[in-house]
Amino acid sequence: MRVWGAIATAVLLQVAATPAAAQMKKPPYWASIASGEAQTRAGPGRNYPGLFLYKRRDLPVKVVAVYENWRRIQDPDGTLGWMLVTLLSDRRTALIKAGERRAIHDKPASASHVSYEAEPGVVGRISDCDGDWCRIEIAKKRGYIRQSDVWGTDENESVK
């Protein structure tokens, strides 16, 4: 019997560690689209009409409201809609802002070497943001970008 109790506990702990459980945060907070296709709806339920089908994994979104297993998200264009929490990830990503190409540096300093430039609309995974610079990975290339050059963080936000 103890073995079954240990197994049941392990299963419950694994379920509690799923992305849905991890996203029981208080809005607003940042998330990203976890799958290749994710539908937004007009309201928090499958009975509401679909609004938009996203086909861009890792696209950053801002969660602005929570209702049961649904999250009201805002996309980079400002569009709002409801999405199932299982379609979202806690992975932090950022979208290169519109305009010109943005420099990706070797170090978090304007005077550091520019490794490459990223086109507007490109999505990368971010970490280690200090309110001024973020470490970013785009197509397995890493570097640092000014936090003001991306959409996916709050102004002066620290990301670990």
Buried (B, 14 or more C-beta within 10 A) or exposed (E): EEEEEEEEEEEEEEEEEEBBEBBEEEEEBBBBBBEEEBBBBEBBEEEBEEBBEBEBBBBBBBBEBBEEEBBBBBBBEEEBBBBBBBBBBEBBBBBBBEEEEBBBBEEBEEEBEEBEEBEEEBBBBBEEBBBEBBBBBBEEEBBBBBBBBBBBBBEEBEBE
